[in-house]
Amino acid sequence: MKIALIGYGAMGKLIATLAANKNHEIVVVVDESDADLSAEELSESLKDVDAAIDFSVAEAVKRNVEACLIADVPLVEGTTGWNDEKESIRQMVEKSNGAFVFGANFSIGVNLFYRITNFAAEIFSQFGDYEAFIEEQHHSRKKDAPSGTALKLKDIVAEHIKKDFSVSSTRAGNIPGTHRVGFDGAADQILLEHLARSREGFASGAIVAAEWIRGKKGFYEFTEVMDEICQNRLR
């Protein structure tokens, strides 16, 4: 598969390494030097690729989506912090019959953690004496807080537990990413935790998403991709 990388920071470089290990070819790299390109100009470099993976900045997401739609290239969107534009981007993708998959977190483990959290929240919702809380930690360079993953976990828990609960964020050092979902009662506390040891899990998931979206049309969240993969493996 021929892949375009949009954003060539730590994540982009890691994706390039893992993609090569899976016999994929990185044929286009879009970095900071291309920040001033218009969507039309960027699309010219994307026409010969099978999929694009974006880990750039939130401010560039709309342009990158437009470029991929013009070039008719599926886009895996790993950048966070653009949630306010999600509905307008959905409309763009659907109007152009494009292919787009996004995720608050592309880690395979985190997406399994979502499923565990959903199951736990449903159970604890039956016992009113337990209150939920969410904590997340990331490196000091991460701009958005709470993280997209924490907000996704909040949405999952809130589907079952209607009482307001807190979401707290820490930004320090080089923490790859830690997320905790807790249920606290008078007699005890149950704590679920996902600890990322490196960014490799995020990069691997983004490549899985690129392999999955190839040849498809539509607007998908990575949780839907993982649901399909899990269902196929559990049959």
GUGUPA-525431 format. One record per atom (N, C-alpha, C, CB): x, y, z; atom name. Coordinates in steps of 0.05 Angstrom, whole numbers. Last residue first. Glycine has a CB too. Layout:
N
c1,c2,c3,at
X,Y,Z,CA .
...
This chain:
235
c1,c2,c3,at
-316,-291,325,N .
-334,-310,312,CA .
-323,-339,313,C .
-340,-302,283,CB .
-279,-256,343,N .
-294,-271,363,CA .
-313,-291,351,C .
-309,-252,382,CB .
-260,-230,299,N .
-242,-248,313,CA .
-256,-265,334,C .
-220,-232,326,CB .
-304,-200,283,N .
-293,-220,264,CA .
-275,-240,279,C .
-277,-206,241,CB .
-309,-166,327,N .
-331,-184,320,CA .
-321,-207,302,C .
-353,-169,306,CB .
-261,-137,323,N .
-266,-154,347,CA .
-288,-175,340,C .
-274,-137,371,CB .
-268,-110,275,N .
-246,-128,278,CA .
-251,-147,301,C .
-219,-112,283,CB .
-314,-79,288,N .
-315,-98,266,CA .
-293,-119,268,C .
-313,-84,239,CB .
-293,-48,329,N .
-316,-65,334,CA .
-318,-86,313,C .
-342,-48,334,CB .
-252,-20,303,N .
-245,-40,323,CA .
-268,-58,329,C .
-235,-26,349,CB .
-284,14,271,N .
-264,-5,259,CA .
-258,-27,278,C .
-239,10,250,CB .
-310,42,311,N .
-325,25,292,CA .
-308,5,278,C .
-340,42,272,CB .
-268,70,333,N .
-282,50,350,CA .
-299,31,333,C .
-299,64,371,CB .
-255,106,295,N .
-238,82,297,CA .
-251,61,315,C .
-211,90,308,CB .
-312,128,257,N .
-295,130,281,CA .
-279,104,284,C .
-312,137,307,CB .
-322,148,189,N .
-321,128,210,CA .
-304,137,234,C .
-310,102,199,CB .
-356,160,132,N .
-344,175,155,CA .
-345,157,179,C .
-360,202,160,CB .
-343,133,66,N .
-358,139,90,CA .
-342,153,111,C .
-370,113,101,CB .
-319,77,29,N .
-328,104,29,CA .
-344,108,55,C .
-346,110,4,CB .
-260,35,16,N .
-286,41,29,CA .
-293,70,25,C .
-286,34,59,CB .
-209,28,-2,N .
-231,17,-18,CA .
-258,22,-7,C .
-227,-12,-20,CB .
-182,30,62,N .
-176,29,34,CA .
-199,15,19,C .
-149,14,29,CB .
-192,24,115,N .
-208,44,101,CA .
-203,43,71,C .
-202,72,111,CB .
-154,-15,133,N .
-183,-20,134,CA .
-199,-2,116,C .
-194,-18,163,CB .
-105,9,129,N .
-110,-16,114,CA .
-140,-21,112,C .
-96,-40,128,CB .
-113,52,163,N .
-108,57,135,CA .
-113,32,118,C .
-79,67,131,CB .
-119,25,212,N .
-142,40,201,CA .
-138,46,172,C .
-144,67,217,CB .
-68,3,217,N .
-91,-15,215,CA .
-115,0,203,C .
-99,-26,243,CB .
-41,51,224,N .
-36,35,200,CA .
-58,15,196,C .
-8,20,202,CB .
-61,67,273,N .
-66,84,250,CA .
-61,69,224,C .
-47,109,251,CB .
-42,26,306,N .
-70,29,301,CA .
-77,46,277,C .
-84,40,326,CB .
13,38,306,N .
3,12,295,CA .
-26,14,288,C .
8,-10,315,CB .
13,88,331,N .
22,86,304,CA .
12,60,291,C .
53,87,302,CB .
-4,75,382,N .
-19,94,367,CA .
-13,91,337,C .
-14,123,376,CB .
37,39,399,N .
9,30,397,CA .
-8,48,380,C .
-3,27,425,CB .
82,72,401,N .
80,52,380,CA .
52,41,377,C .
99,28,387,CB .
92,108,440,N .
73,116,419,CA .
68,95,398,C .
82,142,406,CB .
94,71,502,N .
106,86,480,CA .
84,94,461,C .
128,69,466,CB .
62,54,543,N .
91,53,547,CA .
106,68,526,C .
100,24,548,CB .
2,76,571,N .
18,74,546,CA .
47,74,552,C .
10,96,525,CB .
-43,47,611,N .
-17,60,612,CA .
-2,55,586,C .
0,51,636,CB .
-107,49,636,N .
-91,43,612,CA .
-66,60,613,C .
-108,48,585,CB .
-146,25,689,N .
-123,41,680,CA .
-112,31,654,C .
-102,43,701,CB .
-197,28,737,N .
-189,17,711,CA .
-167,36,700,C .
-213,13,691,CB .
-213,17,803,N .
-198,34,785,CA .
-190,18,760,C .
-173,46,799,CB .
-259,22,854,N .
-250,5,832,CA .
-238,23,812,C .
-274,-12,820,CB .
-262,28,924,N .
-258,41,899,CA .
-248,21,878,C .
-237,65,901,CB .
-307,23,981,N .
-284,15,964,CA .
-283,32,939,C .
-286,-15,957,CB .
-349,43,1012,N .
-333,21,1023,CA .
-308,15,1006,C .
-350,-3,1025,CB .
-372,84,983,N .
-367,88,1011,CA .
-347,67,1022,C .
-392,87,1027,CB .
-339,86,918,N .
-362,83,936,CA .
-354,86,965,C .
-375,56,932,CB .
-320,103,853,N .
-314,106,882,CA .
-340,104,898,C .
-300,132,887,CB .
-288,85,798,N .
-315,84,809,CA .
-312,82,840,C .
-332,59,798,CB .
-247,113,746,N .
-252,103,773,CA .
-281,104,780,C .
-236,119,792,CB .
-203,107,695,N .
-231,110,700,CA .
-237,97,727,C .
-249,97,677,CB .
-145,137,669,N .
-157,122,690,CA .
-187,128,691,C .
-144,128,717,CB .
-90,138,625,N .
-119,144,629,CA .
-130,125,650,C .
-135,141,602,CB .
-31,165,600,N .
-43,148,621,CA .
-72,157,624,C .
-27,149,648,CB .
22,174,557,N .
-7,176,560,CA .
-17,156,580,C .
-20,171,533,CB .
77,187,559,N .
64,180,533,CA .
34,182,534,C .
73,152,524,CB .
108,239,592,N .
88,218,596,CA .
75,211,569,C .
67,226,617,CB .
151,274,599,N .
149,259,574,CA .
129,236,576,C .
176,248,567,CB .
129,331,636,N .
151,314,626,CA .
146,301,600,C .
156,293,646,CB .
59,339,640,N .
85,341,653,CA .
105,322,638,C .
84,333,682,CB .
-6,353,654,N .
14,355,632,CA .
41,359,644,C .
7,379,613,CB .
-67,324,672,N .
-40,331,681,CA .
-22,332,656,C .
-29,310,701,CB .
-137,332,685,N .
-115,329,666,CA .
-88,338,679,C .
-120,346,641,CB .
-201,302,701,N .
-177,318,708,CA .
-154,312,690,C .
-169,313,737,CB .
-268,305,705,N .
-247,296,687,CA .
-223,313,692,C .
-256,296,656,CB .
-322,285,749,N .
-299,302,742,CA .
-281,288,722,C .
-284,310,766,CB .
-393,281,735,N .
-368,271,747,CA .
-345,287,735,C .
-365,240,741,CB .
-464,281,745,N .
-440,294,736,CA .
-415,282,750,C .
-441,324,742,CB .
-504,223,733,N .
-494,243,752,CA .
-468,255,742,C .
-491,230,780,CB .
-512,182,697,N .
-523,208,690,CA .
-513,230,709,C .
-553,207,690,CB .
-480,131,668,N .
-481,145,694,CA .
-488,174,689,C .
-453,143,709,CB .
-484,117,613,N .
-495,99,634,CA .
-499,114,661,C .
-478,75,638,CB .
-461,155,583,N .
-483,140,571,CA .
-498,124,592,C .
-474,122,548,CB .
-416,171,611,N .
-441,187,613,CA .
-465,174,600,C .
-436,214,601,CB .
-377,135,593,N .
-387,133,621,CA .
-414,147,623,C .
-367,144,641,CB .
-371,155,541,N .
-378,127,545,CA .
-390,124,573,C .
-353,109,542,CB .
-355,208,549,N .
-379,203,534,CA .
-389,174,540,C .
-375,207,504,CB .
-306,199,576,N .
-328,213,589,CA .
-355,208,576,C .
-322,244,589,CB .
-277,175,535,N .
-284,159,559,CA .
-307,172,575,C .
-259,156,578,CB .
-272,220,502,N .
-286,196,493,CA .
-295,179,516,C .
-268,180,473,CB .
-242,252,536,N .
-269,261,528,CA .
-285,238,517,C .
-267,284,507,CB .
-195,222,538,N .
-210,227,562,CA .
-238,236,556,C .
-196,248,580,CB .
-180,226,484,N .
-186,200,495,CA .
-202,203,521,C .
-160,185,501,CB .
-168,280,478,N .
-191,268,463,CA .
-199,242,474,C .
-183,266,434,CB .
-153,307,543,N .
-146,294,518,CA .
-171,284,504,C .
-127,271,523,CB .
-179,370,570,N .
-172,341,571,CA .
-166,330,543,C .
-196,326,583,CB .
-128,395,529,N .
-133,383,555,CA .
-162,390,563,C .
-113,393,577,CB .
-80,400,477,N .
-108,398,485,CA .
-111,384,512,C .
-124,384,464,CB .
-22,397,473,N .
-36,423,476,CA .
-65,419,487,C .
-38,437,450,CB .
35,366,497,N .
7,362,487,CA .
-10,386,494,C .
-5,336,500,CB .
82,373,522,N .
79,385,496,CA .
51,383,485,C .
99,373,477,CB .
84,344,569,N .
79,373,572,CA .
75,387,545,C .
102,387,586,CB .
48,282,564,N .
72,298,563,CA .
65,328,562,C .
90,290,539,CB .
-10,267,606,N .
5,267,581,CA .
31,284,584,C .
-12,277,558,CB .
-63,235,640,N .
-36,247,642,CA .
-23,245,615,C .
-19,235,664,CB .
-129,236,669,N .
-111,231,647,CA .
-85,246,650,C .
-124,238,620,CB .
-185,208,702,N .
-160,223,704,CA .
-143,216,680,C .
-145,215,730,CB .
-253,210,721,N .
-233,203,700,CA .
-209,221,704,C .
-245,208,671,CB .
-304,178,762,N .
-285,200,756,CA .
-265,190,735,C .
-270,209,783,CB .
-369,163,791,N .
-347,159,771,CA .
-328,183,771,C .
-359,155,743,CB .
-394,135,851,N .
-391,158,834,CA .
-366,154,815,C .
-387,184,851,CB .
-441,91,879,N .
-415,94,866,CA .
-415,118,848,C .
-407,69,850,CB .
-493,84,896,N .
-474,95,916,CA .
-445,97,904,C .
-473,77,940,CB .
-526,62,857,N .
-525,90,859,CA .
-504,101,879,C .
-551,100,867,CB .
-516,14,813,N .
-511,18,842,CA .
-506,48,847,C .
-487,1,852,CB .
-520,12,760,N .
-541,-2,775,CA .
-539,2,805,C .
-541,-32,769,CB .
-475,33,740,N .
-498,50,739,CA .
-522,38,755,C .
-507,55,710,CB .
-439,-8,741,N .
-439,10,764,CA .
-463,29,763,C .
-413,26,764,CB .
-451,-32,690,N .
-455,-47,715,CA .
-457,-28,739,C .
-432,-67,720,CB .
-436,9,654,N .
-464,-2,654,CA .
-470,-17,680,C .
-467,-21,630,CB .
-383,14,666,N .
-401,36,672,CA .
-430,27,672,C .
-398,59,652,CB .
-362,-35,647,N .
-361,-28,675,CA .
-381,-7,683,C .
-332,-20,683,CB .
-372,-31,591,N .
-384,-53,607,CA .
-384,-46,636,C .
-367,-79,602,CB .
-341,15,580,N .
-370,15,574,CA .
-384,-7,590,C .
-375,10,544,CB .
-290,-3,593,N .
-302,19,608,CA .
-333,20,604,C .
-290,46,598,CB .
-283,-42,554,N .
-283,-50,582,CA .
-297,-29,599,C .
-254,-55,592,CB .
-283,-10,509,N .
-303,-31,511,CA .
-305,-40,541,C .
-296,-55,493,CB .
-238,22,518,N .
-264,35,515,CA .
-286,14,520,C .
-267,47,487,CB .
-198,-17,516,N .
-204,-3,542,CA .
-231,11,541,C .
-181,17,549,CB .
-195,-25,463,N .
-206,-47,479,CA .
-213,-36,507,C .
-185,-69,481,CB .
-173,25,451,N .
-199,19,441,CA .
-211,-6,454,C .
-197,15,411,CB .
-123,20,477,N .
-142,40,486,CA .
-170,34,476,C .
-134,68,477,CB .
-100,-21,445,N .
-106,-25,473,CA .
-126,-6,484,C .
-81,-24,490,CB .
-93,5,396,N .
-110,-19,398,CA .
-119,-23,427,C .
-96,-44,387,CB .
-94,75,390,N .
-82,52,404,CA .
-102,29,404,C .
-73,59,432,CB .
-115,121,370,N .
-113,98,352,CA .
-100,74,365,C .
-99,106,328,CB .
-162,164,397,N .
-138,149,403,CA .
-137,125,385,C .
-136,142,434,CB .
-203,189,373,N .
-191,203,396,CA .
-164,190,403,C .
-209,204,420,CB .
-202,182,303,N .
-203,170,329,CA .
-191,189,350,C .
-189,143,330,CB .
-230,172,237,N .
-217,188,258,CA .
-218,174,284,C .
-229,217,260,CB .
-231,163,168,N .
-233,150,194,CA .
-217,166,214,C .
-223,120,193,CB .
-262,171,106,N .
-249,184,129,CA .
-253,168,154,C .
-261,213,132,CB .
-275,182,40,N .
-269,161,59,CA .
-252,173,82,C .
-254,137,46,CB .
-329,215,4,N .
-302,209,11,CA .
-300,187,31,C .
-289,234,22,CB .
-372,241,-22,N .
-370,212,-23,CA .
-341,203,-17,C .
-379,201,-50,CB .
-378,294,-13,N .
-359,286,-34,CA .
-356,256,-37,C .
-332,299,-28,CB .
-415,293,29,N .
-422,307,5,CA .
-404,298,-18,C .
-421,337,8,CB .
-384,267,69,N .
-408,254,58,CA .
-416,267,31,C .
-431,255,78,CB .
-344,305,78,N .
-337,278,70,CA .
-361,265,56,C .
-327,261,94,CB .
-373,350,95,N .
-355,352,72,CA .
-350,324,61,C .
-329,365,80,CB .
-399,330,140,N .
-415,339,117,CA .
-398,340,92,C .
-428,366,123,CB .
-354,322,173,N .
-371,300,166,CA .
-388,306,141,C .
-390,292,189,CB .
-339,375,179,N .
-322,357,164,CA .
-337,332,156,C .
-297,349,181,CB .
-381,394,210,N .
-376,406,184,CA .
-358,388,167,C .
-364,434,187,CB .
-374,361,256,N .
-398,359,240,CA .
-395,371,212,C .
-421,373,254,CB .
-322,377,275,N .
-328,349,267,CA .
-353,348,249,C .
-332,332,292,CB .
-302,422,296,N .
-307,422,267,CA .
-317,395,257,C .
-282,430,253,CB .
-293,412,349,N .
-313,433,343,CA .
-320,433,313,C .
-304,460,351,CB .
-249,377,348,N .
-276,367,352,CA .
-298,386,346,C .
-278,358,381,CB .
-195,382,342,N .
-212,394,321,CA .
-242,386,324,C .
-202,386,293,CB .
-161,356,376,N .
-166,384,381,CA .
-183,398,361,C .
-140,398,383,CB .
-116,311,342,N .
-138,317,360,CA .
-140,347,363,C .
-133,304,388,CB .
-99,269,286,N .
-96,295,301,CA .
-120,299,319,C .
-92,318,281,CB .
-110,226,255,N .
-101,221,282,CA .
-96,246,298,C .
-75,206,281,CB .
-147,205,205,N .
-142,230,219,CA .
-135,224,248,C .
-167,248,218,CB .
-138,178,144,N .
-138,170,172,CA .
-129,194,188,C .
-119,145,178,CB .
-171,183,83,N .
-155,196,103,CA .
-160,184,130,C .
-161,226,103,CB .
-170,162,14,N .
-179,158,42,CA .
-160,171,62,C .
-182,128,48,CB .
-173,207,-40,N .
-155,190,-24,CA .
-167,187,4,C .
-126,203,-22,CB .
-187,245,-80,N .
-202,219,-76,CA .
-184,199,-62,C .
-211,208,-104,CB .
-167,295,-82,N .
-150,274,-94,CA .
-164,246,-93,C .
-124,272,-79,CB .
-207,322,-54,N .
-202,329,-81,CA .
-186,307,-96,C .
-185,355,-82,CB .
-202,297,-4,N .
-227,294,-19,CA .
-223,301,-49,C .
-249,311,-7,CB .
-151,314,10,N .
-155,285,6,CA .
-181,280,-9,C .
-156,270,33,CB .
-160,369,16,N .
-141,359,-3,CA .
-145,330,-10,C .
-112,363,7,CB .
-198,370,58,N .
-205,380,32,CA .
-186,369,10,C .
-205,411,31,CB .
-166,350,100,N .
-189,335,91,CA .
-197,344,63,C .
-213,339,111,CB .
-128,391,103,N .
-119,364,96,CA .
-143,347,87,C .
-106,351,120,CB .
-160,434,120,N .
-146,435,94,CA .
-138,407,85,C .
-122,453,96,CB .
-177,414,170,N .
-197,419,149,CA .
-183,421,122,C .
-212,446,155,CB .
-127,410,198,N .
-143,386,192,CA .
-163,392,169,C .
-159,378,217,CB .
-95,450,215,N .
-91,442,188,CA .
-111,420,180,C .
-63,432,183,CB .
-104,458,269,N .
-110,480,251,CA .
-109,472,222,C .
-91,503,256,CB .
-84,412,294,N .
-112,416,291,CA .
-120,437,270,C .
-125,423,318,CB .
-28,383,258,N .
-39,401,279,CA .
-69,406,273,C .
-24,428,279,CB .
-16,317,244,N .
-4,344,242,CA .
-14,362,265,C .
-10,357,215,CB .
-22,263,224,N .
-16,270,252,CA .
-1,297,252,C .
2,247,266,CB .
-56,228,177,N .
-51,255,186,CA .
-46,256,216,C .
-74,274,179,CB .
-46,188,122,N .
-48,188,151,CA .
-39,215,161,C .
-31,164,164,CB .
-79,166,63,N .
-63,186,77,CA .
-67,183,107,C .
-70,215,67,CB .
-75,115,12,N .
-87,126,37,CA .
-67,147,48,C .
-92,104,58,CB .
-52,107,-37,N .
-76,91,-30,CA .
-90,101,-5,C .
-68,62,-25,CB .
-31,159,-83,N .
-29,143,-58,CA .
-55,128,-53,C .
-22,162,-35,CB .
-29,195,-125,N .
-20,168,-130,CA .
-18,150,-105,C .
7,169,-144,CB .
-46,245,-107,N .
-62,230,-127,CA .
-54,202,-131,C .
-62,245,-153,CB .
-21,280,-74,N .
-34,257,-62,CA .
-47,239,-82,C .
-54,267,-42,CB .
-2,327,-96,N .
18,307,-88,CA .
6,281,-77,C .
36,320,-66,CB .
-49,355,-105,N .
-33,347,-128,CA .
-12,325,-121,C .
-19,371,-140,CB .
-68,371,-56,N .
-80,348,-69,CA .
-64,338,-92,C .
-108,356,-78,CB .
-39,418,-45,N .
-32,393,-31,CA .
-44,369,-45,C .
-43,394,-2,CB .
-67,453,-78,N .
-38,448,-83,CA .
-30,422,-70,C .
-21,472,-72,CB .
-118,452,-55,N .
-115,445,-83,CA .
-86,437,-89,C .
-124,467,-101,CB .
-107,472,-4,N .
-118,445,-7,CA .
-114,435,-35,C .
-148,444,0,CB .
-44,507,-5,N .
-73,506,-5,CA .
-82,477,-8,C .
-85,523,-28,CB .
13,510,38,N .
0,500,14,CA .
-30,501,16,C .
9,471,9,CB .
39,525,84,N .
25,546,69,CA .
11,536,44,C .
44,568,62,CB .
65,480,103,N .
42,491,118,CA .
26,511,102,C .
53,504,143,CB .
108,452,86,N .
85,453,68,CA .
61,466,81,C .
78,425,59,CB .
144,450,126,N .
151,467,103,CA .
128,470,83,C .
176,456,89,CB .
124,412,160,N .
120,440,167,CA .
126,458,143,C .
137,448,191,CB .
106,360,111,N .
116,370,137,CA .
111,400,141,C .
146,364,140,CB .
87,303,80,N .
80,331,83,CA .
88,341,110,C .
49,335,78,CB .
111,255,38,N .
113,265,66,CA .
107,295,65,C .
142,260,77,CB .
95,198,0,N .
92,227,3,CA .
95,234,33,C .
65,237,-8,CB .
104,144,4,N .
111,157,-22,CA .
109,187,-20,C .
92,147,-44,CB .
120,91,40,N .
114,119,44,CA .
123,134,19,C .
128,130,70,CB .
93,27,32,N .
112,47,21,CA .
102,75,27,C .
116,43,-10,CB .
92,-34,70,N .
79,-11,58,CA .
100,9,50,C .
58,2,78,CB .
114,-76,99,N .
117,-75,69,CA .
99,-55,56,C .
111,-102,58,CB .
116,-70,152,N .
93,-84,141,CA .
92,-84,111,C .
67,-73,152,CB .
159,-38,159,N .
161,-66,169,CA .
138,-83,160,C .
161,-65,200,CB .
139,9,139,N .
160,-5,124,CA .
162,-34,133,C .
187,10,126,CB .
106,23,182,N .
94,17,155,CA .
114,2,138,C .
86,43,141,CB .
143,33,222,N .
125,10,225,CA .
112,3,198,C .
103,16,245,CB .
167,80,201,N .
183,56,208,CA .
166,31,209,C .
197,60,235,CB .
124,115,195,N .
140,108,172,CA .
156,83,177,C .
159,131,165,CB .
107,120,248,N .
89,107,229,CA .
105,98,204,C .
66,126,221,CB .
151,149,268,N .
146,123,278,CA .
128,107,259,C .
133,124,306,CB .
145,197,240,N .
169,181,236,CA .
165,152,246,C .
193,194,250,CB .
95,215,260,N .
99,210,232,CA .
123,192,226,C .
102,236,217,CB .
107,222,315,N .
88,202,306,CA .
92,195,277,C .
60,211,311,CB .
146,263,314,N .
152,237,326,CA .
133,216,316,C .
151,240,356,CB .
128,292,251,N .
140,294,277,CA .
146,266,287,C .
122,310,296,CB .
104,303,201,N .
127,285,203,CA .
143,291,228,C .
145,289,178,CB .
45,308,166,N .
57,312,193,CA .
80,293,197,C .
36,308,215,CB .
20,259,130,N .
16,288,134,CA .
23,294,163,C .
-14,297,128,CB .
43,211,88,N .
44,220,116,CA .
41,250,117,C .
70,211,130,CB .
12,166,44,N .
22,194,48,CA .
21,200,78,C .
5,214,31,CB .
27,101,20,N .
17,118,41,CA .
29,146,39,C .
22,105,68,CB .
11,45,-16,N .
25,70,-18,CA .
12,90,1,C .
26,80,-47,CB .
17,-24,0,N .
0,0,0,CA .
18,25,0,C .
-19,0,24,CB .
